[in-house]
Amino acid sequence: MIVVATDDFELYHGVVGELRDRGVTFTTVELGDDLPDCEVVITGEDDDLDAEVPVVRGAPEDSRHAVEEALALMRGGSGQTVVGIDPGERPGIAVLVGETVVAAFHVPLTQAAETVLGEIEGAPDPVVRIGDGARLQGAKIIDDLDGVRVELVDETGTTPYLGTGARGMGDVLAAVNIAHLAGEPVDSRDIEPTAGELQVIKNRSREQSEANRTISEVLARRVAAGELTIEEALAEHRGDDEE
């Protein structure tokens, strides 16, 4: 059982709401009262509390993470936050605290790094593990996670078989598997796009263009490097034609 003991009104309501939404058994006590038998206590960053069981200190704006850490500790996990990413145009992202999957996302590439940064903010010693496939998209995500501990993982065999009704879940499930695999630490990933990769980008630009336009190889390289989206490259291409 989890005990919530804090004088922080906002944290109290945030944590209690999260616990109720998840159907978790918990109780609350006044700060300073004797604690009942429990496995974890959630309290505020500035609350004066000592306990013989693990204590999770949370902030009002981050009550979800406090609950996730408490649940991971209850289940015997280390409480470390690990993010797995299956890179692509819409990366799958899985957030684990200990062995528990606490959040999952399937977002556009441009939102991937922002999503990850939001999930690891305030977490002690987080690690991000990203699959080594989809090289161009993976390189962009790594570059956007400057200052974050990132590991590059061999993603061979991480995409599971999808049965009936599981369509669209493959990227997220692969991200869960990637999160469980230790990789090589990386700060960046320099990728020279192949002719085939550049052609794919040019083909997509033509498909997305209302006037059936195809961007130049120079613009395609900038898209590959993550400097431009295809929409931005098309806008520049139209501008070049008008000059």
Secondary structure, DSSP 8 states (H G I E B T S, - for coil): -EEE--S-HHHHHHHHHHHHHTT--EEE--TTS---S-SEEEEETT-----SS-EEEE-GGGHHHHHHHHHHHHTT----EEEEEE-SSS-EEEEEETTEEEEEEE--HHHHHHHHHHHHTT-SS-EEEEESSSHHHHHHHHHHTTTS-EEEE--TT-S----TT-TT-HHHHHHHHHHTS--EEES-------HHHHHHHHHHHHHH-TT-----HHHHHHHHTTSS-HHHHHHHHHHHHH-
